[in-house]
Amino acid sequence: MFVGAINEQLRQHLAGNARAFEGATVVVGCSGNFTVEAVLAVASRPAALHSNDVSLYSSAIGQWLAGGRLPFEIADHDYDWLAPYLDDSEERLGALMVLLDMLEYEKRNNAHRERMWHQYMLAFPSLVQATAEKLRALPLRVSTYFAGDVLEHFEHFADQPDAIFCCYAPTYTGGHERQYKRLEKIFSWRAPVYPLLDADRRAALLKWLRGRRFLWYDDNRLDDMQPVLEQRSGGKHTVWLYSNVIQRPALFAGMEAKPLPRWPVATRDNLELTPETEIWLKRIKTSDLMRFKEAYLGKNITPASGMWAFAVMADALIIGFLEFSYSAMRARDQVYMMADFCVPGTQYQRLSRLIVQLAISGQTGNLLRRLKEFPVVAVRTTAFTERAVSMKYRGVMQLEKRGEKDGKKFLNYVANFNALSWKETYLQWLTSHGSKRR
């Protein structure tokens, strides 16, 4: 429900070690989306949960979880239409959450963003109401919430010998300010004053924790401490959990390469596409797809797993693969396309374009809506390339952004699902591109 970065593997590890927290006072710093609190509240019975963060988003949620109410008012008059939602405790939080998703499209500087903003405005009352109902049913509550410096928060409980201090500190300076900058211009509130968690401040915080019972989650390998959890995952850097409370170590690593499943993959000799060919999507395991990604994708691409994987079938032959996950941009009505590629070695030069066209077909959208159980309307993906455009996406999806990350240039593409079936999509492609052969 909330925005955060604590992943499933860490949640599982905390739940598996829940006994260590029973009856303890758990003090969480940099709570973010309160995932640590949520896991421990369900898996163990801590005597108390004390939370902390600094953003308007987290502070509004944290004060509500503690039985209070964070005062904030509308500062930007363009958003005075939000006023009716600010009376009810749960609706004001729901409005804050939905608005955070909407702000991705606030500039409305292209047709897609204009449509998305308009749709959000139309659905805003129902989205807020649905979010408020989920909040009212949420069992999680915390004992206190402190908006301010994490070390100051910890020091409030320094004299409690049973306290366990948990911290997943931001790994970049000024992270909260960048993430919620626009939201905090729309609303006025008494924002806390605190030192940024730069390298020196992080070192001081960790030094303070070492003399107490603690959990410290970090993407830096500490030479003088043995981690109790190491996570190596495709597409993301390694992170470690250090603790003198959890004693059972764990390693989550990327999948080792295994032989490809013996599936009916299309080749030059066995694939002949005709108007009578049936094109359809077959659901497969993401773990099986990972083997094909490792075999077919470039060695400079570190594959990561998504949520829903499909083999693209031409009659009984596999001609490609699609994989989707929840939107990386926190948009509830979008999916992120993790992978779209055709099998190599066929005679069709533009088969990869068919895979992309099928990804945005209305029939694919309907399939994902059933799986995601949410009215998704758009697909977003990223192409890492030095070129100005990606030819397989050009004309199919809209180029939204050019950028560079970690020295790699990328292109962000987005498209709404259209109204075409798989058959209609295929026949369009066959007419335009089916004759292009090697």
C-alpha positions as CSV (number, residue, x, y, z in Angstrom):
1,M,0.0,0.0,0.0
2,F,2.8,2.4,0.8
3,V,5.9,3.4,-1.2
4,G,9.1,1.7,-0.1
5,A,12.2,-0.3,-1.0
6,I,12.3,-3.3,1.5
7,N,12.2,-6.3,-0.8
8,E,10.5,-9.7,-0.4
9,Q,13.8,-11.5,0.5
10,L,14.4,-9.2,3.5
11,R,10.8,-9.5,4.6
12,Q,11.1,-13.3,4.5
13,H,14.3,-13.2,6.5
14,L,12.9,-10.9,9.2
15,A,9.8,-13.1,9.5
16,G,11.9,-16.2,9.8
17,N,13.8,-14.6,12.7
18,A,10.7,-13.1,14.3
19,R,11.3,-14.9,17.6
20,A,14.3,-12.6,18.3
21,F,11.9,-9.6,18.5
22,E,9.2,-11.1,20.8
23,G,8.6,-8.9,23.8
24,A,11.3,-6.3,22.7
25,T,11.0,-2.6,22.2
26,V,11.7,-2.2,18.4
27,V,12.9,1.2,17.3
28,V,12.9,1.7,13.6
29,G,14.7,4.5,11.9
30,C,14.0,5.6,8.3
31,S,10.8,3.7,8.3
32,G,9.9,4.7,4.7
33,N,6.8,2.6,4.0
34,F,6.8,0.9,7.5
35,T,7.6,-2.6,6.0
36,V,9.8,-3.6,8.9
37,E,7.0,-2.6,11.3
38,A,4.4,-4.5,9.3
39,V,6.4,-7.7,9.1
40,L,7.3,-7.7,12.8
41,A,3.8,-6.8,14.0
42,V,2.5,-9.9,12.2
43,A,5.3,-12.4,12.6
44,S,6.3,-11.6,16.3
45,R,4.9,-9.8,19.3
46,P,7.2,-6.9,20.1
47,A,6.3,-5.0,23.3
48,A,6.4,-1.7,21.3
49,L,7.1,-0.3,17.8
50,H,8.6,3.2,17.5
51,S,8.9,4.6,14.0
52,N,10.7,7.5,12.4
53,D,11.2,9.3,9.1
54,V,11.4,12.8,7.7
55,S,9.2,13.2,4.6
56,L,5.6,14.5,4.5
57,Y,4.5,11.2,3.0
58,S,5.9,9.0,5.7
59,S,5.2,11.4,8.5
60,A,1.5,11.6,7.6
61,I,1.3,7.8,7.6
62,G,3.4,7.5,10.7
63,Q,1.4,9.9,12.8
64,W,-1.8,8.1,11.7
65,L,-0.4,4.7,12.6
66,A,0.5,6.1,16.0
67,G,-3.1,7.3,16.5
68,G,-2.4,11.0,15.7
69,R,-2.9,13.3,12.8
70,L,-0.2,15.2,11.0
71,P,-1.2,18.8,10.3
72,F,-0.7,19.8,6.7
73,E,-2.5,22.3,4.5
74,I,-2.8,23.0,0.8
75,A,-0.2,25.6,-0.3
76,D,-0.5,25.4,-4.0
77,H,-3.9,26.9,-5.0
78,D,-4.0,24.8,-8.2
79,Y,-4.7,21.9,-5.8
80,D,-7.5,23.5,-3.8
81,W,-9.8,20.9,-5.2
82,L,-8.2,18.5,-2.7
83,A,-9.7,20.3,0.2
84,P,-12.9,18.1,0.6
85,Y,-10.6,15.1,1.1
86,L,-8.6,16.6,4.0
87,D,-11.2,16.2,6.8
88,D,-11.5,12.5,7.1
89,S,-8.3,10.9,8.6
90,E,-8.1,8.0,6.2
91,E,-9.3,9.9,3.1
92,R,-6.6,12.6,3.6
93,L,-4.0,9.8,3.5
94,G,-5.6,8.2,0.6
95,A,-5.6,11.5,-1.3
96,L,-1.9,11.9,-0.5
97,M,-1.1,8.5,-1.8
98,V,-3.1,8.8,-5.0
99,L,-1.7,12.2,-5.7
100,L,1.8,10.9,-5.3
101,D,1.1,8.5,-8.2
102,M,-0.6,11.2,-10.2
103,L,2.3,13.6,-10.0
104,E,4.3,11.6,-12.5
105,Y,1.9,13.0,-15.2
106,E,1.5,16.5,-13.8
107,K,3.5,18.3,-16.5
108,R,1.2,16.9,-19.2
109,N,3.9,17.6,-21.8
110,N,2.9,14.8,-24.1
111,A,-0.3,13.1,-25.2
112,H,0.2,10.1,-22.9
113,R,0.7,12.2,-19.8
114,E,-2.3,14.3,-20.7
115,R,-4.5,11.2,-21.0
116,M,-3.2,9.7,-17.8
117,W,-3.7,12.9,-15.8
118,H,-7.3,13.2,-17.2
119,Q,-8.0,9.6,-16.2
120,Y,-6.6,10.1,-12.7
121,M,-8.8,13.1,-12.3
122,L,-11.9,11.2,-13.3
123,A,-11.1,8.3,-11.1
124,F,-9.6,10.3,-8.1
125,P,-12.7,10.0,-5.8
126,S,-13.0,6.3,-6.3
127,L,-9.3,5.7,-5.9
128,V,-9.2,7.7,-2.7
129,Q,-12.2,5.9,-1.3
130,A,-10.7,2.5,-2.1
131,T,-7.4,3.5,-0.5
132,A,-9.2,4.8,2.6
133,E,-11.1,1.6,3.0
134,K,-7.8,-0.4,2.9
135,L,-6.3,1.9,5.5
136,R,-9.3,1.4,7.8
137,A,-8.8,-2.3,7.5
138,L,-5.1,-2.2,8.1
139,P,-4.1,-4.0,11.3
140,L,-0.7,-2.3,11.7
141,R,-0.3,0.3,14.4
142,V,2.8,1.8,16.0
143,S,3.4,3.1,19.5
144,T,5.0,6.4,18.5
145,Y,6.3,8.2,15.5
146,F,9.1,10.8,15.4
147,A,9.6,13.1,12.4
148,G,13.3,14.0,12.5
149,D,16.9,12.9,12.7
150,V,17.2,9.1,13.0
151,L,20.0,9.3,15.5
152,E,18.0,11.7,17.7
153,H,15.1,9.2,17.4
154,F,17.3,6.3,18.5
155,E,18.8,8.3,21.4
156,H,15.3,8.7,22.9
157,F,15.4,5.0,23.7
158,A,19.1,4.7,24.6
159,D,18.3,3.8,28.3
160,Q,16.1,0.8,27.4
161,P,18.2,-2.4,27.6
162,D,15.7,-4.5,25.6
163,A,15.5,-2.1,22.7
164,I,16.4,-3.3,19.2
165,F,17.3,-0.6,16.7
166,C,16.6,-1.2,13.0
167,C,17.7,1.1,10.3
168,Y,17.6,0.9,6.5
169,A,19.3,4.3,5.9
170,P,19.1,5.9,2.4
171,T,22.2,5.1,0.4
172,Y,22.3,8.5,-1.3
173,T,22.4,12.0,0.0
174,G,19.2,14.0,0.0
175,G,17.1,11.0,-1.2
176,H,13.9,12.0,0.6
177,E,14.1,15.6,-0.7
178,R,14.3,14.5,-4.3
179,Q,11.6,11.8,-4.0
180,Y,9.0,14.0,-2.4
181,K,10.0,17.4,-3.6
182,R,6.9,18.2,-5.6
183,L,4.5,16.8,-3.0
184,E,6.0,19.0,-0.3
185,K,5.5,22.1,-2.5
186,I,1.8,21.4,-2.9
187,F,1.3,21.1,0.9
188,S,2.6,23.2,3.8
189,W,3.6,21.5,7.0
190,R,6.1,21.9,9.8
191,A,8.9,20.0,8.2
192,P,11.6,18.7,10.6
193,V,15.2,20.0,10.5
194,Y,17.8,17.3,10.4
195,P,21.3,16.6,9.1
196,L,21.6,14.7,5.9
197,L,22.8,11.2,6.1
198,D,26.1,11.7,4.3
199,A,29.0,9.4,4.7
200,D,30.2,11.0,8.0
201,R,26.7,11.0,9.5
202,R,26.2,7.4,8.5
203,A,29.4,6.4,10.2
204,A,28.4,8.2,13.4
205,L,25.0,6.5,13.3
206,L,26.6,3.0,12.8
207,K,29.2,3.7,15.6
208,W,26.3,4.5,18.0
209,L,24.5,1.3,17.0
210,R,27.4,-1.0,17.5
211,G,27.2,-0.8,21.3
212,R,23.5,-1.9,21.2
213,R,21.2,-4.5,19.7
214,F,20.7,-3.6,16.1
215,L,19.9,-4.3,12.5
216,W,21.7,-2.3,9.8
217,Y,20.8,-2.8,6.1
218,D,23.4,-1.4,3.7
219,D,24.7,-1.5,0.2
220,N,28.3,-1.1,1.5
221,R,30.3,-4.1,2.6
222,L,31.7,-3.5,6.1
223,D,35.1,-5.1,6.4
224,D,35.0,-5.5,10.2
225,M,31.5,-7.0,10.4
226,Q,30.1,-10.3,9.2
227,P,26.7,-9.9,7.5
228,V,23.7,-12.1,8.4
229,L,22.1,-11.6,5.0
230,E,23.7,-11.0,1.6
231,Q,21.5,-10.3,-1.4
232,R,22.8,-10.6,-4.9
233,S,20.1,-10.1,-7.5
234,G,20.1,-9.5,-11.2
235,G,20.0,-5.8,-12.2
236,K,20.6,-4.5,-8.7
237,H,23.7,-4.0,-6.5
238,T,24.5,-6.3,-3.6
239,V,23.1,-5.4,-0.2
240,W,23.9,-6.7,3.2
241,L,22.1,-7.0,6.6
242,Y,24.3,-6.6,9.6
243,S,22.9,-7.6,13.1
244,N,23.9,-8.9,16.5
245,V,20.2,-9.9,17.0
246,I,19.7,-12.2,14.1
247,Q,22.3,-15.0,14.2
248,R,21.1,-17.3,11.3
249,P,22.9,-16.2,8.1
250,A,21.4,-16.3,4.7
251,L,22.5,-15.8,1.1
252,F,20.1,-14.9,-1.7
253,A,22.0,-15.1,-5.0
254,G,21.1,-14.9,-8.7
255,M,20.1,-18.1,-10.4
256,E,22.9,-20.3,-11.7
257,A,22.8,-21.0,-15.4
258,K,21.0,-24.2,-16.3
259,P,20.2,-26.0,-19.6
260,L,17.3,-24.6,-21.5
261,P,14.0,-26.4,-21.1
262,R,13.3,-28.7,-24.0
263,W,10.5,-26.6,-25.4
264,P,9.4,-26.3,-29.1
265,V,11.4,-23.2,-30.1
266,A,11.0,-21.8,-33.6
267,T,13.9,-22.1,-36.1
268,R,14.6,-21.1,-39.7
269,D,13.5,-24.6,-40.8
270,N,10.3,-25.1,-38.8
271,L,8.6,-21.7,-38.8
272,E,6.4,-20.5,-41.6
273,L,4.0,-17.6,-40.7
274,T,0.8,-17.5,-42.6
275,P,-2.6,-15.7,-42.2
276,E,-3.9,-18.9,-40.7
277,T,-1.2,-19.1,-37.9
278,E,-2.6,-18.8,-34.4
279,I,-0.7,-16.3,-32.2
280,W,-1.2,-16.6,-28.5
281,L,0.5,-16.1,-25.1
282,K,1.3,-19.0,-22.9
283,R,2.0,-18.3,-19.2
284,I,5.3,-19.7,-18.0
285,K,7.4,-19.5,-14.8
286,T,9.7,-16.6,-14.5
287,S,12.5,-19.0,-13.4
288,D,12.2,-20.8,-16.8
289,L,12.2,-17.5,-18.7
290,M,15.4,-16.6,-16.8
291,R,17.2,-19.4,-18.6
292,F,16.2,-18.1,-22.0
293,K,17.2,-14.6,-21.0
294,E,20.6,-15.8,-20.0
295,A,21.0,-17.7,-23.2
296,Y,19.5,-15.1,-25.7
297,L,20.1,-11.7,-24.3
298,G,23.4,-9.8,-24.6
299,K,26.1,-10.5,-22.0
300,N,26.2,-6.9,-21.0
301,I,22.5,-7.2,-19.8
302,T,22.0,-8.4,-16.2
303,P,18.6,-10.1,-16.3
304,A,16.2,-9.5,-13.4
305,S,13.0,-11.4,-12.8
306,G,9.5,-10.0,-13.2
307,M,6.1,-11.0,-11.9
308,W,4.4,-12.4,-15.0
309,A,6.2,-14.3,-17.8
310,F,4.8,-15.5,-21.2
311,A,6.0,-17.5,-24.1
312,V,4.7,-16.0,-27.4
313,M,3.4,-18.9,-29.4
314,A,2.9,-19.3,-33.2
315,D,0.7,-22.4,-33.2
316,A,2.8,-24.8,-31.2
317,L,6.2,-23.0,-31.6
318,I,7.7,-20.4,-29.3
319,I,8.7,-17.3,-31.3
320,G,9.5,-15.0,-28.3
321,F,8.9,-14.0,-24.7
322,L,7.3,-11.3,-22.7
323,E,7.7,-10.5,-19.0
324,F,6.0,-7.8,-16.9
325,S,6.2,-6.5,-13.4
326,Y,4.7,-3.8,-11.3
327,S,5.5,-0.3,-12.5
328,A,8.9,0.9,-11.4
329,M,7.4,4.4,-11.3
330,R,4.8,3.5,-8.6
331,A,1.9,4.0,-11.0
332,R,-0.9,1.6,-10.0
333,D,-2.4,1.6,-13.5
334,Q,0.8,0.6,-15.4
335,V,2.9,-2.4,-15.8
336,Y,6.6,-2.4,-16.5
337,M,7.9,-4.6,-19.3
338,M,10.9,-6.4,-18.0
339,A,11.7,-8.3,-21.2
340,D,10.5,-8.6,-24.8
341,F,12.6,-10.6,-27.2
342,C,12.2,-13.0,-30.1
343,V,14.0,-16.3,-30.4
344,P,17.1,-16.1,-32.6
345,G,17.6,-18.0,-35.9
346,T,14.3,-17.6,-37.7
347,Q,14.0,-16.2,-41.2
348,Y,11.9,-13.2,-40.1
349,Q,13.9,-10.0,-39.8
350,R,11.3,-8.0,-37.8
351,L,10.0,-10.6,-35.5
352,S,11.1,-8.6,-32.4
353,R,8.7,-5.8,-33.5
354,L,5.8,-8.3,-33.5
355,I,6.6,-9.2,-29.8
356,V,6.4,-5.5,-28.9
357,Q,3.1,-5.0,-30.8
358,L,1.7,-8.0,-28.9
359,A,2.8,-6.5,-25.6
360,I,0.5,-3.5,-26.0
361,S,-2.4,-5.3,-27.6
362,G,-5.8,-5.0,-25.9
363,Q,-5.9,-8.8,-25.3
364,T,-2.6,-8.7,-23.4
365,G,-4.0,-5.8,-21.4
366,N,-7.0,-7.8,-20.4
367,L,-4.8,-10.8,-19.4
368,L,-2.7,-8.6,-17.2
369,R,-5.7,-6.9,-15.6
370,R,-6.9,-10.4,-14.5
371,L,-3.5,-11.3,-13.1
372,K,-2.8,-7.9,-11.5
373,E,-6.4,-7.4,-10.3
374,F,-6.2,-3.7,-11.1
375,P,-7.3,-1.7,-14.1
376,V,-3.9,-1.3,-15.8
377,V,-4.0,0.8,-18.9
378,A,-0.4,1.3,-20.0
379,V,3.0,-0.4,-20.5
380,R,6.4,1.2,-19.8
381,T,9.8,-0.1,-20.6
382,T,13.4,0.9,-20.9
383,A,15.9,0.4,-23.7
384,F,19.6,0.8,-23.0
385,T,21.2,2.0,-26.2
386,E,23.6,4.7,-27.5
387,R,21.2,5.4,-30.4
388,A,18.7,8.2,-30.5
389,V,15.8,5.8,-30.9
390,S,15.1,2.0,-30.6
391,M,13.9,0.8,-33.9
392,K,11.7,-2.1,-32.5
393,Y,9.8,0.4,-30.3
394,R,9.7,3.2,-32.8
395,G,6.2,3.7,-34.0
396,V,4.8,1.2,-31.5
397,M,5.5,2.9,-28.2
398,Q,6.1,6.6,-27.5
399,L,9.5,7.8,-26.5
400,E,9.1,9.5,-23.2
401,K,12.6,10.2,-21.9
402,R,16.3,10.1,-22.8
403,G,18.7,9.8,-20.0
404,E,21.9,8.3,-18.6
405,K,22.5,6.1,-15.5
406,D,25.8,4.6,-14.3
407,G,27.4,5.6,-17.6
408,K,24.7,3.9,-19.7
409,K,22.4,5.8,-22.0
410,F,18.7,4.8,-21.9
411,L,15.4,5.5,-23.5
412,N,12.1,5.2,-21.7
413,Y,9.1,4.2,-23.8
414,V,5.4,4.1,-22.9
415,A,2.2,3.1,-24.6
416,N,-1.4,2.5,-23.7
417,F,-3.0,-0.8,-24.4
418,N,-4.9,-0.6,-27.7
419,A,-8.1,-2.4,-28.7
420,L,-6.6,-5.1,-30.9
421,S,-6.7,-8.8,-30.3
422,W,-3.6,-10.9,-30.7
423,K,-4.9,-12.1,-34.1
424,E,-5.5,-8.6,-35.3
425,T,-2.1,-7.5,-34.1
426,Y,-0.4,-10.4,-35.9
427,L,-2.2,-9.8,-39.2
428,Q,-1.2,-6.1,-39.1
429,W,2.4,-7.1,-38.6
430,L,2.3,-9.9,-41.2
431,T,1.0,-7.4,-43.8
432,S,3.6,-4.8,-43.0
433,H,6.7,-6.8,-42.0
434,G,6.1,-10.5,-42.7
435,S,7.8,-10.3,-46.1
436,K,11.1,-9.0,-44.5
437,R,13.2,-12.2,-44.4
438,R,16.8,-13.1,-44.1
